């Protein structure tokens, strides 16, 4: 049983008040039964994918140095669809154009309806098909794309780009040139689309771009669907992305009372279990392990606390 917790700590949430008010009894008990075994850390530049995504890929047996993490293809395989075609997720989004940068707004803040999303995709289809992309509607903010241009296209994860300058994350790769042209075409197409006219009249964000993520083809020799024992929690994601301290604390307390409590009971019952705590740039993985006598004595006087473990994720 492996629980991966993205945004367990965040640079945007690092005030003394946050740590003082954070009470996580199950996490504290769990840390007392575990030892830190692995550290995953970004170095000089942030990779295309967040630490929790790379850990999940590692758990699936994907190549550790892969520049593409084919989440769209993996999801389709989970649903019983073929695994060998290049695929990606496509998310409609809003780019806020400033004087010297273009910032990705959180697509969730579009509050895009299914009908709006379907109308926009329908308008885009001739252009997408011209570039060999077969795009099908999956949900309002998630369309599924398939096509040869996605085979070798390294695409940053959506969470890497939200709130950031888009230009820093546009793929700098020969395979991305058709994509860049397509982005420009879609910006012109969507500018006067009736859906956007109506949204603009309601003072809502318009949809003026899209983001491709999770692109690639599953490794031929890789494993089939993930083991159900690996769980990636999204409970803390939204609050962390927007620096909402109180909501993040409340989400952590709910997570502590649910998934963390379940892992604690599993470790107590079986003596086995793995916990990965992740920030935007670091991940620490803990495993259940019997402690030597000197380690048990040390734990009596230096009990690990949630605040200490979580702050360590953003200390460097």
C-alpha positions as CSV (number, residue, x, y, z in Angstrom):
1,X,0.0,0.0,0.0
2,X,1.6,3.2,-1.2
3,X,0.0,6.6,-0.6
4,X,1.4,9.6,-2.6
5,X,0.4,13.0,-1.3
6,X,1.1,15.9,-3.7
7,X,1.3,19.4,-2.2
8,X,1.9,18.0,1.3
9,X,3.9,21.2,1.6
10,X,4.1,24.3,-0.6
11,X,6.4,27.3,-0.9
12,X,3.2,29.4,-1.0
13,X,2.1,28.1,2.4
14,X,5.0,28.5,4.7
15,X,4.1,30.9,7.6
16,X,4.6,30.0,11.3
17,X,0.9,30.2,11.8
18,X,0.2,27.5,9.3
19,X,2.5,25.0,11.0
20,X,1.4,25.9,14.5
21,X,-2.3,25.3,13.7
22,X,-1.8,22.0,11.8
23,X,-2.8,19.1,13.9
24,X,-2.4,15.7,12.1
25,X,-2.4,12.9,14.7
26,X,-2.6,10.0,12.3
27,X,0.4,11.4,10.2
28,X,2.3,11.8,13.4
29,X,1.6,8.2,14.5
30,X,2.5,7.0,11.0
31,X,5.8,8.8,10.9
32,X,6.7,7.2,14.2
33,X,6.5,3.8,12.5
34,X,8.4,4.7,9.4
35,X,11.8,5.7,8.1
36,X,12.7,8.0,5.3
37,X,14.2,6.0,2.5
38,X,14.2,8.1,-0.6
39,X,14.5,11.8,-1.5
40,X,13.5,13.0,-5.0
41,X,14.5,16.6,-5.7
42,X,14.6,19.0,-8.5
43,X,18.0,20.5,-9.2
44,X,18.9,23.7,-11.1
45,X,15.8,23.7,-13.3
46,X,12.4,22.3,-12.6
47,X,11.6,19.2,-14.8
48,X,8.5,19.1,-16.9
49,X,6.7,16.9,-14.3
50,X,6.1,17.4,-10.6
51,X,7.7,15.0,-8.1
52,X,4.5,13.2,-7.3
53,X,4.0,12.5,-11.1
54,X,7.5,11.1,-11.3
55,X,7.0,8.9,-8.3
56,X,3.8,7.6,-9.7
57,X,5.6,6.9,-13.0
58,X,8.3,5.1,-11.0
59,X,5.8,3.0,-9.3
60,X,4.4,2.0,-12.7
61,X,7.9,0.9,-13.8
62,X,8.3,3.6,-16.4
63,X,11.9,4.7,-17.3
64,X,13.2,7.0,-14.6
65,X,14.7,9.5,-17.0
66,X,11.7,9.7,-19.4
67,X,11.0,13.2,-20.7
68,X,7.4,12.2,-21.5
69,X,5.0,10.7,-19.0
70,X,2.1,9.3,-21.2
71,X,-0.7,9.7,-18.7
72,X,-3.4,10.0,-21.4
73,X,-2.3,6.6,-22.9
74,X,-2.1,5.1,-19.5
75,X,-5.7,6.2,-18.6
76,X,-7.0,4.8,-21.9
77,X,-5.3,1.5,-21.1
78,X,-7.0,1.5,-17.7
79,X,-10.3,1.7,-19.6
80,X,-9.4,-1.2,-21.9
81,X,-8.4,0.8,-25.0
82,X,-5.3,0.1,-27.1
83,X,-2.0,1.1,-25.6
84,X,0.3,1.6,-28.5
85,X,-1.0,4.9,-30.1
86,X,0.6,8.3,-29.3
87,X,-1.9,10.1,-27.1
88,X,-2.3,13.3,-24.9
89,X,-4.8,15.2,-22.8
90,X,-5.9,18.6,-24.2
91,X,-7.3,21.1,-21.7
92,X,-9.1,24.3,-22.8
93,X,-7.7,27.3,-20.9
94,X,-7.3,31.0,-20.6
95,X,-4.0,32.8,-21.0
96,X,-3.8,36.2,-19.3
97,X,-1.8,38.4,-21.6
98,X,0.3,41.1,-19.7
99,X,2.9,43.6,-20.7
100,X,5.9,41.2,-20.6
101,X,4.4,37.7,-19.9
102,X,1.5,35.4,-20.6
103,X,0.2,33.7,-17.5
104,X,-1.9,30.5,-17.4
105,X,-5.1,30.9,-15.3
106,X,-6.3,27.8,-13.5
107,X,-8.7,26.1,-16.0
108,X,-10.9,25.2,-13.0
109,X,-11.7,28.9,-12.7
110,X,-13.3,28.9,-16.1
111,X,-16.3,27.0,-14.7
112,X,-16.7,25.8,-18.2
113,X,-19.9,23.9,-18.9
114,X,-20.1,20.7,-20.8
115,X,-22.1,22.4,-23.6
116,X,-19.6,25.2,-23.9
117,X,-16.7,22.8,-24.0
118,X,-18.3,20.7,-26.7
119,X,-19.1,23.7,-28.8
120,X,-15.5,24.9,-28.7
121,X,-14.1,21.5,-29.5
122,X,-16.5,21.2,-32.5
123,X,-15.3,24.6,-33.8
124,X,-11.7,23.5,-33.4
125,X,-12.1,20.0,-35.0
126,X,-11.3,20.9,-38.7
127,X,-7.9,22.5,-37.6
128,X,-7.1,19.6,-35.3
129,X,-7.9,17.0,-38.0
130,X,-5.8,18.9,-40.5
131,X,-2.8,18.3,-38.2
132,X,-3.6,14.6,-37.9
133,X,-5.1,14.9,-34.4
134,X,-8.2,12.8,-33.5
135,X,-9.7,14.6,-30.5
136,X,-12.6,13.3,-28.5
137,X,-14.5,15.0,-25.7
138,X,-13.8,13.4,-22.3
139,X,-15.0,16.1,-19.9
140,X,-15.4,19.9,-19.9
141,X,-11.7,20.4,-19.1
142,X,-10.2,17.2,-20.5
143,X,-10.2,16.2,-24.1
144,X,-8.5,13.1,-25.4
145,X,-6.1,13.6,-28.4
146,X,-4.5,10.9,-30.6
147,X,-2.0,11.4,-33.4
148,X,1.5,10.8,-34.7
149,X,2.7,14.3,-33.6
150,X,2.2,13.3,-30.0
151,X,4.8,10.5,-30.1
152,X,7.9,12.4,-29.2
153,X,6.4,15.6,-27.7
154,X,7.6,16.4,-24.2
155,X,4.8,18.4,-22.6
156,X,4.9,20.0,-19.1
157,X,2.2,18.9,-16.8
158,X,-0.7,21.3,-16.4
159,X,0.1,22.0,-12.7
160,X,3.6,23.1,-13.7
161,X,2.1,25.9,-15.8
162,X,-0.9,27.1,-13.8
163,X,-0.1,30.6,-12.5
164,X,3.2,30.7,-14.4
165,X,4.5,32.4,-17.5
166,X,3.4,30.2,-20.4
167,X,6.4,31.1,-22.5
168,X,8.8,29.4,-20.0
169,X,7.0,26.1,-20.5
170,X,6.1,26.0,-24.2
171,X,7.8,22.9,-25.6
172,X,11.1,23.8,-27.2
173,X,11.3,20.8,-29.5
174,X,11.1,20.2,-33.2
175,X,8.0,18.1,-32.7
176,X,6.3,21.1,-31.1
177,X,6.4,23.5,-34.2
178,X,3.1,22.3,-35.6
179,X,1.7,22.7,-32.1
180,X,2.8,26.3,-31.8
181,X,1.2,27.1,-35.2
182,X,-2.0,25.4,-34.0
183,X,-2.1,27.4,-30.8
184,X,-1.9,30.6,-32.9
185,X,-4.7,29.4,-35.2
186,X,-6.9,28.5,-32.2
187,X,-6.4,31.9,-30.6
188,X,-7.7,33.6,-33.8
189,X,-10.5,31.1,-34.2
190,X,-11.7,31.4,-30.5
191,X,-11.4,35.2,-30.3
192,X,-14.9,35.9,-31.7
193,X,-16.5,32.5,-31.0
194,X,-20.1,32.8,-29.7
195,X,-19.3,30.9,-26.5
196,X,-16.6,33.4,-25.7
197,X,-18.8,36.4,-26.6
198,X,-21.3,35.2,-24.1
199,X,-18.7,34.5,-21.5
200,X,-17.2,38.0,-22.0
201,X,-20.7,39.5,-21.5
202,X,-20.9,37.7,-18.2
203,X,-17.5,38.9,-17.2
204,X,-16.1,35.3,-17.2
205,X,-12.7,34.2,-18.5
206,X,-12.8,33.4,-22.2
207,X,-11.2,30.3,-23.6
208,X,-8.3,31.5,-25.8
209,X,-5.9,28.6,-25.8
210,X,-5.4,25.0,-24.9
211,X,-2.7,23.0,-23.2
212,X,-1.4,19.6,-24.2
213,X,-0.2,17.4,-21.3
214,X,0.4,13.7,-20.5
215,X,1.6,13.1,-24.1
216,X,3.4,10.1,-25.4
217,X,3.2,6.4,-26.0
218,X,3.3,3.8,-23.2
219,X,6.5,1.9,-22.9
220,X,6.2,-1.4,-24.9
221,X,7.7,-3.4,-22.1
222,X,6.0,-1.5,-19.3
223,X,3.5,-2.9,-17.0
224,X,-0.2,-2.8,-17.7
225,X,-2.5,-0.8,-15.4
226,X,-1.3,0.4,-12.1
227,X,-1.6,-1.7,-9.0
228,X,-4.6,-0.6,-7.0
229,X,-2.3,-0.3,-4.0
230,X,-0.8,2.9,-5.3
231,X,-3.0,5.9,-4.5
232,X,-2.3,9.5,-5.5
233,X,-4.4,12.0,-3.4
234,X,-5.6,15.2,-5.0
235,X,-7.1,16.5,-1.7
236,X,-4.5,19.3,-1.2
237,X,-4.0,20.4,-4.8
238,X,-6.5,23.2,-5.3
239,X,-5.8,25.0,-2.0
240,X,-2.0,24.8,-2.5
241,X,-2.1,26.0,-6.1
242,X,-3.9,29.2,-5.0
243,X,-2.1,29.7,-1.7
244,X,-5.3,29.3,0.4
245,X,-3.9,28.5,3.8
246,X,-7.1,27.8,5.7
247,X,-8.5,25.6,3.0
248,X,-5.2,23.7,2.8
249,X,-5.2,23.1,6.5
250,X,-8.8,21.8,6.5
251,X,-8.0,19.6,3.5
252,X,-5.0,18.2,5.3
253,X,-7.0,17.4,8.4
254,X,-9.6,15.6,6.3
255,X,-6.9,13.7,4.5
256,X,-5.3,12.8,7.9
257,X,-8.7,11.4,9.1
258,X,-9.2,9.3,5.9
259,X,-6.4,8.1,3.6
260,X,-3.6,8.6,6.2
261,X,-5.6,6.9,8.9
262,X,-6.2,3.9,6.5
263,X,-2.5,3.6,5.8
264,X,-1.7,3.8,9.5
265,X,-4.1,0.9,10.2
266,X,-2.5,-1.1,7.3
267,X,1.0,-0.5,8.7
268,X,-0.1,-1.6,12.2
269,X,-1.8,-4.7,10.8
270,X,0.8,-5.8,8.3
271,X,4.1,-4.0,9.2
272,X,4.2,-2.8,5.6
273,X,3.4,0.4,3.8
274,X,4.9,3.4,1.9
275,X,4.2,7.1,2.2
276,X,5.4,9.8,-0.2
277,X,5.1,13.4,0.9
278,X,5.6,15.8,-2.0
279,X,6.0,19.6,-2.6
280,X,6.4,21.3,-5.9
281,X,10.1,20.5,-6.1
282,X,10.8,17.7,-3.6
283,X,9.5,14.3,-2.5
284,X,10.3,12.3,0.6
285,X,9.3,8.6,0.7
286,X,8.9,6.7,4.0
287,X,8.6,3.0,4.4
288,X,7.5,0.9,7.4
289,X,10.5,-0.8,8.9
290,X,11.4,-2.4,12.2
291,X,13.6,-0.1,14.2
292,X,16.8,-1.2,15.9
293,X,17.0,-0.7,19.6
294,X,19.1,2.5,19.4
295,X,16.6,3.9,16.8
296,X,13.7,3.2,19.1
297,X,15.5,5.0,22.0
298,X,16.2,7.9,19.7
299,X,12.6,8.1,18.7
300,X,11.5,8.4,22.3
301,X,13.5,11.6,22.7
302,X,13.1,12.9,19.1
303,X,9.6,12.1,18.0
304,X,9.1,13.1,14.4
305,X,6.3,15.7,14.0
306,X,4.2,16.4,10.9
307,X,5.4,20.0,10.8
308,X,9.1,19.0,10.8
309,X,8.5,16.4,8.1
310,X,6.5,18.8,5.9
311,X,8.8,21.8,6.4
312,X,11.7,19.6,5.3
313,X,10.0,19.4,1.8
314,X,10.5,23.2,1.3
315,X,13.6,23.8,3.4
316,X,16.0,23.4,0.5
